[in-house]
Amino acid sequence: RAEEGARLARDQAQPAWEWTFRVLEAEVLLSQRRNAEALARLGPEIMAGGPEGTRVRAFMTRGLARCLLAANEQAAGQAEVDLVEAAVQASKFAALVTVCV
């Protein structure tokens, strides 16, 4: 269903929703231990300007996939960078939510 959502969003020219569904699909792949596929689904760039919660989830998912696939210190370092960025984005997101409440 995530693939279908991404396709529909792409067809309707809604990149933020397409990205959200791609992240969801990567999360599902990761939960199925299909780590390389999850990493490939996210790609090398996390969408800038997308929904903040989705950015957090994207960095977390990519970081975990990289961590599980890490074959050397450099790969483990890339995972750590993603996980640290997820934490930074999460704290920004939490600050926004707090202001809105």
C-alpha positions, -999 to +999 in steps of 0.1 A: +000+000+000+029+024+006+041+018-029+006+026-042+004+058-021+038+069-034+027+063-070-006+082-065+013+111-049+038+111-078+010+111-103-007+140-086+026+160-083+026+160-045+063+154-037+059+158+001+033+130+002+054+109-022+083+112+001+062+104+032+051+071+015+086+063+005+098+066+041+069+045+052+078+018+026+115+019+038+103+015+074+083-016+064+113-030+045+135-025+075+110-043+098+112-072+073+150-072+076+153-061+040+179-035+050+196-029+017+162-024+000+151+000+027+183+020+022+179+020-015+143+032-012+154+062+008+183+071-015+212+093-007+193+125-001+166+131+026+140+155+012+146+190+024+115+210+032+093+179+037+072+173+067+094+176+098+081+143+114+088+125+081+124+139+080+130+125+115+117+091+105+137+091+073+170+099+091+162+072+118+153+046+092+183+053+070+206+054+101+193+021+113+196+005+079+232+017+075+240+005+110+227-030+103+245-031+070+278-015+082+307-035+070+334-011+082+340+019+103+332+044+075+298+028+070+292+028+108+302+065+108+276+072+081+249+055+102+260+076+133+257+108+112+221+099+102+211+090+138+226+122+152+207+142+125+175+123+134+180+135+170+186+171+159+156+171+137+135+155+165+144+182+189+135+209+164+102+191+157+095+188+195+102+225+199+077+233+171+050+211+187+056+227+221+051+261+207+019+251+190+004+235+221 
